[in-house]
Amino acid sequence: MIISDLAALEALYDATPAPAAMVKVSGRITPHYRALIEASPFVLLATSGPGGLDCSPRGDAASAAVILDDRTLVLPDRRGNNRLDSLRNVIADPRVALLFLIPGSGTTMRVNGRAVISADPDLLARLAVEGKAPRTALIITVDEAYFQCARAIVRSGLWDQATQDRAAGLPTPGQILAGVTGGEVGGEAYDLAWPERARATLW
């Protein structure tokens, strides 16, 4: 059974959210929301553009985002694969969604807003790590900020030590690349070179 209209969807659910689900939404970064964002070293950035949707991980050693004021976040664009999927999307459609994760915490933090791409030298210098500034940064105007309850984190056991062995036996990036290219790219040499390559290009 495919649900294709709102009436059918709402018939399956209690369509009246609990009061807490609504009152938590703020048009600015409150002091409590600031604390959550500043504690998060990892954020997922969702964008949309003519080429489709993109959801990209972003991370930094301390906080993934810098708060300029209660309506403005800055997200540095650190070294990556140069696909520029997120940035191309932002040029076409400034709407962005952020999901911040905090290690050890079930609470996640969500921000919806509008982004522009900045190459301002002073801003980028402020975002430098180990003397290396990002090429650009997203300046995000906050439209909505709110926390997400812990149910998904609890169900998944994301931070539980007992679940941390799931990576054992998974295919490596080199194996994946070799598989999709018929051995032309990737392989064992790719995996062996990765740690040093990552270290040299982290920032």
Disulfide bonds with the S-S distance in Angstrom:
none
